């Protein structure tokens, strides 16, 4: 299985390299061509035996050995082919470089030299001898020719989610409730505040999934002040665990110290007195002393704290103490069937396949009640209706094989066996990671690409194929989502180790590696100091992958020069996140390197030899804050597909147009110097995603813009065109023509034009040229007329800001002669348009039929908006010249408006016309601010707004209700009211607060009691008993608070500020449930609340008190 996982997909790669890279080149080389043909023939013959070998190797050790030998030879042959392909590439590049000087011998003449031919022939002959021997052995072990593997079609699967689906926890409802009960209980008769609960069960039983459900249960969230989840796995490192626990408890703060005592003291202090839940997932440690050392910092937690330990080993639970282990049992057959069918059938519905249900239930009986096995095999049979295929799984010989030393579940082996060959090698490679290693999809796919694991397709770029492969492994449960990344279940990791054998290793200090020469992929922990730490790497001479893993004790700042001299076959080098500050020049020796990750290192400069890595496809330089520039020859690396780093680092690389395979270029800056012309972009047709082009004022003319060939870049989805803010242009500068020449591809989805100094927008900014456009930003442009965007069929988001010269919006914008305008637009923002005075529209116009959000900001001359559609949910009007609110379009549909914000409209005098004259039954939030001339409200005030929850009125001194209503002016739904500088309105609204049964938050400020001589304090005698927050501010002549304030038992927070005449707190005191009291600039109250003051006793029960910024500590009261 292990060899087949590699060879099934690997052979085709070897054939392709033999035919394309070398056969043509060595056609005239006597003796070499024939040997290469022999290689191709024997490989083809051996491939035909792989199916039979795969079927027999589980039960036959000799077949497993035969496959291992074949895989070793295949690796060596691949290394040989890649080595000489790289040599040819190097010589061709050298020829180009020397062609301007004296004539030299061509690469072909060099390759014909006898010595070079002899070396190639000798190495190929060695490979042939090994393959001949393997071919002869196939008869000895009885392999038969079964032909090539049939291609398995994979049905489309539902997309996976990173959230835990509670409905998928079949058969564990009782376990979940019992665990929640244990979480919420006190610690019984234990003398310790912290209780340990082991959860024990075999791999694949669902321990982690159960605890994820408990951990995210709302009851548990509310019960614990702090929740922490730590993956532990096989390595129980007390210092590492303490640091991880501390960072999680302190909300991801960094604690760089590695001193165990300091870390534990800090963790103990952070946990002290807090009731916390700590889940230690997948613990294997049986060393009692290690547990005691780690536990020392945890016992300071508050009463009821819990530590839950998930483990396969009951001894681990006993060692860690606490309650009796909670033993998770296998699922019943019925529950296992529920898990199985939920993954095998769409929506878990098998009603139309009764015969498959019969077979499926028999399969489930073999799964021993393990959810992971049910999920894996169900995923394997997803949407497969062939009874024979299901019966093949039921009758498989794997069920009868004895368990191996790793206790790999037969169901997981079956799932693996039915993967396509290319997915087998992708999965097997992941055994290079330690258990519970968290990996990203994006990075792993790029590593697969560098290793040649991804199938080539004319219809898809390799990255898309790799993403599809990754998704397939997720859907088959080989990978599991974890937050924004992924992990492998322990049982799956064991399977990956089993199928990869000695070809993938995880280096451990002190371990002797007898087969280091056979290891091709290695993860190596950086746990030591100095370059001698890397000495073991010299033994792994055939490595293709080297991943430096994170080490808490690592003090390594440089990598030894000699290692790279030995690892000549390395294709993947991952040094992410290490403390490295420099790389040796010998990195240039890694001619086969395809993937180099230096992200998050402290490297200051890259060695000049890095430009010799002609095969490099991926270079990651993200978060290299000390790196100031890349070597000038970086553009020689013409195979680069991904060059990642800061915009500052990459946007000004001269001659970047040589990197024609590059797929991401976040930003390109046009400068008036060689290597920075916009024409550098002309051959970069593989660019994807978003591209920002800055400095467009430096483009010479329209011809240069056309030569950038943006029209051919079909993979770009977003283009941002930006002119420098401080550019000084003359009327003769051809900016209109430049933008015309930058026409994008027809499939563009997002466009930004910022700082365009021309007089007119380009002709291509219209329907026929950009029919797929969905988002458009037009910022700080000087055109007087807006472009015709109204007929773009898929435009959803439109932002026009800083169009300072536009005076009118008309049919030229919405569409000449068209009635239905902006058919798909959902969000529209018009901002900073100081000259816009008129929006011309007609009653027959159907504007924005899908609009949900509309913003009008800083348009001081615009007096009227067109009617808005009933689909609108959010309307923001800020600093506008409107004389009235827009009306609703005349449609039968009720308005969907939920958020209405009106601010700074000096011409607005009445709310009786426009939107608020309608029954806006969906409106939840209404804000009216700084409308000094606003006088009248709608006839029934706010009562018709039956869903209104938040009402904020600021700085509207003239606003007054049209009439008084018997039961107040507000609907019963209101939960929050803020009234600032609107005394006329406030005086009327205060009387109606008693009719608001849901009111929780009330703020009043700048209320002048002197204007109403008949009262001496607020008319707040009947505050609703739902009120939780009360804020009274800047009421200069307020002398006393409502005497009945103490009756508002729900009140939790009271703010009183700048009420200088307030004499005292109410005679009856404050509510007993009050938790927070803030008093500011109230000198008389402050004096009475001092120690010994007359009101001191009235605040003695309050938890948090602050007076003029000074915190009053409870112990002082």
C-alpha positions, 0 to 999 in steps of 0.5 A: 500500500505504501509503495502503491500510494507513491507509484500509482501516481508517480509512474506517469510523472516519470514517463512524462519526464523521460519523454519530454525532458530527456529523450528528445535532448539525448536523441543523438547521444549514442547509447543514452537514448536506448537506455532511456527507452529501456527505462520507459519500457520496464517502468510500463511493465512494472506498473501493470503489476501494482494493482495485484501488489496492492491487493496482496501486500497487507498479508504478504511481507515479501510483496511489501518489501518488493514495493518498497524496493520499487519505490526507492528506485522510482525516487532515485530515477526521479532525482536523476531526471530532475538533476539533469533537467536542472543542468540543462536549464542552467546551461541554457541560461548560461548560454543566453548570458554569454551570447553577447560576448565571445562565441562559446560551445553550445550546451549540446556540444558540452553534453556530447563530451565523453566524460559527461556521457559516461557519467549519465550512462553509468547512473542510468545503467545502475537504475536499469540493473536495479529495475531488472532485478525487481522485475525478475523478483515479481515472478518469485512472489507470484504477482500477476498483470492486472492492468492499470488501475481504473479511474474512480469517479468522485461525486461532488460532495457538500462543502465542509464547515469549521463549526461543530454540527450538534446534529451530527453527535449521534448517540452521544446526547446522554454523554453530552448531558452527563459531561455538562452536569459534571462541568456545572457541579461543584467539586463535591467533597474535594478539598481542592478548588480544581477538579480533574475529569479524565475522559477515556476511550479508544481512538476514533471513539469521539472523545474530542468531538464530545468535549468540543460540544461540551466546551461550546455549550451555552451553559458551560460558556456562562458557568466558567469565567475562562475556558482554555483548550490545549492539544497535548499529544504524545510529547508532554512538555511541561514548559511548553504546556505552561506557556500555551496555557498562559497565552490562552488564559491571557488572550494570546498575549506573548510571554517570551520567557522560557524560565519555568518558574516565571511562567508558572508564577505568571500562570498561577496569578492569571488563574487565581480565583477564577473558575476556569475550564481547561481541556487537555486533549489527547494526553499520553503522558504516564510520568506522574512527576511531569504532571505534578510539575505542570499541575502546580500552576493550575491549583490557584483557580477558583472553586468549581474549576475543571480540568478535563483530560481526553486520553486513550489510556486509562492509566493516564487518567489515574495518574492525573487524579481527580474523579473516576475516569468517564469511559466513553462507550462504543455507539450502538449499531443504530447510532453507528448507522445514523452516522454512516448514512449521514455521510453516505447519502445526500441529506442522510436520506436512504429511503430510495435505496432499501437494498443499500441500507441492508448492505450498509447495516451489515457493514456498520456491524463491522465498525465496532461502534466507532464514529470515525470509522462510520464517518470514513466509510460513509464518506467513501460510499457517498452517492454511490448506488452500485450494490456490487461496490457496497458488497465489495466493501462488505466482503473485503479481506481487510476485515479478516486481517489481524490487527497490525502493531499500530492498531490501524482500524480496518475501516480506515484502511479500506477508506485509504485503499479506495482513494485515487493514487494521487490522493494516496500520496498527498495523504501519506505525505502528511505523516511527516507532521507530528500528531495534532499538528495544525496545518493550513490548506493554502500552504499544504497545497503548495507543498504538494505542488512543489513535490509533484503530487498534483495532477496536471490538467489543461482545464485547471491550474495546478493550485485549483486541482490541489484545492480540489484534492484537499477538499476531497480529503476533508470530505472523506474525513482524512482531514478535520477542520480546526478553526481556520486551519486543519488537523488529522485525527490521531487514528488517521495520523497513525494510518498515514505513518503506516502507509508512508513507512520509512519514507516520511519521518518525524525526527526525535532527539536521541533516536537512531535512524537506520534507514535515514538514507531512505527517508525522503520527507523529514520534520526536524524540531529546533530544540537545541542551540548552535549549528551542531544541533543540525548534525543529524541532517547529514545522514538524510542525504536523499531528503526531498522535504525538510520542515523545521518544527517550532522549538520552545528552547530554540536559540538558532540564528543561523543554519550550517553551511554544510547541510545544504551541500549534502541535501542536493535533492531537496524540493521543499524547505520550510523554515517558517517561524524560526529565529534564523537571521541569516542563510548560508550561500550554500543554499544556491546548491539546492538546484531542485528546490521548489518551495522555500518558506522563510516567513516570520523569520528574522532574516535581514538579507537573502544570499545572492546565490538564491537567484540560482534556484531556477526550479523554485516555484514558491517563495514565502517571505511574509512577516520578515520585518527585518528584510529590506530588499530581495536580490536584484537577480530574483527575476531570473527565477522564471518558474516562480508561481508564488512570491509572497511578502510585504507590498513594500518588499515586492512592489518595486522589484525591477523587471518583475515582468520576467516572472511570467508564471507569477500568480500573485502580485498584490501591488505594482508601482509604475516609476519613470525608470527602467524595469518599472514601466507598466509594460512589465505586466504584458506577459504576466497572464497567470496573475490571479486575485487582486492587482493594484497598480499605483503611480499611473501618472507615470505611464508615458502614453496610451500605447504603453497602457495597451502594452500592459495587456490587462485585457488578456489577464483572465484570472484577475478578479480585482483591479485597482487603478491609483494615481499619485495624490501629489502628481503634477500634470499638465493639460497635455498629459494623456491621462484619458487615453492611459485609462482607456488603454488599461481595459481589463478582461471581460471577467473582472469582478471588482474595479477601483479607479482612484485619483484619476485626473482625466476629464472623462471615464473610459468607454470600456466602463460600460455593460458590453465590456465589463458585464461581470462587474460586481463591485466598483469604487470611484474615488477622488476623480475629477470627471464632471460626469459619472460613467454609465454604470446603471445597466451593469447586470451584476453590479452589487456594490458601488462607492462613489467618493470625492467626485468633487466636480460632479454637479448633477446625476442623470440618465447618463449614469443610470442608463440612457432610455432605460427604465430598470436601472442598477438591476442587481445593486445592493449597496450604494454610497455617495460621499464627499460630492460638494457640488452635487446639487441635483439628481434627475429621476422620473416617476417611471424609473425603476431605480435599484430594485435590489438595493439594501444599503444607501449612504449619502455623506457630505453632499451639502447641496443635494436637496432631494433623493429619488424614492427608495425601494422597499428592499432597503434595510439601511439608510444613512444620511450625513451632512447633506442638504436634503429638505425632506427624507426620500419617499418610498417607491410606490409598490405594494411590498412593505418597507424592509428598512431597519436602520435609519441614521440622519445627521447634520441636515440643516435644511431638514425641517419636518419628518412628516413627509417622506419615509417616516410618514409610512408604517416602517414596521421593520425599523429597529434603530432611528437616529436623528442628530444635529438638525437644528431647524427640524421642528415637526415629527410625524403625526403619530410620532414614533408609535407606528414604528412597532419594531423600534428598539433604539431611539437616539435624538441629539442636538435637535432643540426645536423638535417637538411632537405634533400632538400628545398621545394618551399612552405616550409617543413611543412603541412598546418595543423600545429598549434604548433611548438617548436624548441629548439637547432636545428638551422640548421633545424630552419633556414630553417623552419622559411622561411616557417611559412607564409604558415601555415594558422593555426599556433597558437603557436610558440616557438624558443630557442637557435637559433644562429644568428651568424651562419648566417652572412647575417641576424641580426634578425629572418626571421619572417617578414611573421608570419601568422595572426593566431599566438596567442602565441610567445616564444623567448628564449636564443637567445644570439645574437638577437638584434631586433625583427621583425619590422612588429610584430605589424601587427600580430593582433591575437597575445595574449601572448609574452614571451621573455627570456634570450636575453641579446643583445636585444636592444628594442621593435620594433619601431612600437610597439606591436600588439594592441590585446596583452594581456600578456607580459613576459620578463625575463633576457633581461636587455636592454629591462627591462630598456626601459620598466621602468616608463619613459623609451622609450618603456614604451608607447609601452606596455601601452595597455597590460593587464598582464605584468611581467618583471623578475618576477615582476608584473607591475600593470596596474594602474601604466602604 
